């Protein structure tokens, strides 16, 4: 998901998205470990997506605390 799409969401939507992405990442890592998934680069892409999401969530928290 693009940063602009993430920034358009509110804090609650970001929190729900974060939780689902974390679940998805753990499932993906498990599948790679068990050999069900051969494309390990998907794990890296998911981690980068999570980092973007956490960055936007933190930006929202910082901006919200200054208002």
HELIX and SHEET records of a PDB file:
HELIX    1   1 UNK A    3  UNK A    7  1                                   5    
HELIX    2   2 UNK A   11  UNK A   34  1                                  24    
HELIX    3   3 UNK A   41  UNK A   66  1                                  26    
END                                                                             
